[in-house]
Amino acid sequence: MPEDSRSLAGDDRGPSVADVNEPRYTRDELIAQLGIKPEFAEKAWNAFGFVRRSTDDKVATESDVAALRVFAASSGAMPEATQIAMARAIGQTMSRLADWQADQLREIADDPDTPWDLDQMSAALGQVQQLIWRRHMALALERHVEHSADEQFDLIVGFADIVGYTSLSRRIDLTDLEALLGSFEDDTFDVVVDHGGRVVKTLGDAVMFTFEDAHAAAAAAIRIHELSENDHLPPLRVGLARGPVLTRLGDVFGEPVNIASRLAGSARPGTTLIDDTIADEISADDRFYLKSMPSLRVRGYKHLKARVLEAHRDGPLND
């Protein structure tokens, strides 16, 4: 993402009515205002996704300085490595999002019937983005309160991926591939959220998600496979595993992540593999049918136990 004179403020439309009279600072003036070490400033600037060079562009307002001062002052409670990791997570996320949004806005602006110009649409999008972010932040803080301040949680981790993606990507053109991946990500996201789960990230041909409730996770896995009906998507495969995980910067780490990934990779097209913990939790649920299978020998696990999850032929899911 190229460095932009307004990117640090997260606003590509220039000063708003609210900040039009605020002082504005170059990058070097911003560093001086914050009173931070130049070495740390360079690391943070680079982590946010900008090139390491000075610029005369006025990149920040007084409001931005105040917000960044909170970030810079957190060094007492947060190690520098963690600060840089947070900056990198923000930078990478915002860069990818901005690139995608810019492409979409340009397409809309090219339509002669569009009544707004790029600046107007960018301003509106920025406002909407703030609204959605605030709501997600509120929900995330509620989850942390419910689970205490500990970053370790007992969760179900799931992976859903497209069977034969590598060969498929060689057979279809890029436009069709983009449409397929977009449909897969959007539809899988809808299923997971509708069942009370949370999508952690998308990985091209795979979606990683989490659930607290085993019954909801199992129902979501079965619904995900229904996305392949009527040639809507290629066959999919799903893996689910439960256990303690570490949540950090929006991502999830731990053995359940590895096991769920291995189970998804070992599942036959159109099937879901689950670990024994989840199988025990849902064994009495008449919506599901569990099939035994031999232990798996996969990378990192010589005897990985798993069960095949299916919708019960006479259960409520098939009514």
Order of alpha helices (4+ residues) and beta strands (2+ residues): beta-alpha-alpha-beta-alpha-alpha-alpha-beta-alpha-alpha-beta-beta-alpha-beta-beta-alpha-beta-alpha-beta-beta-beta-beta
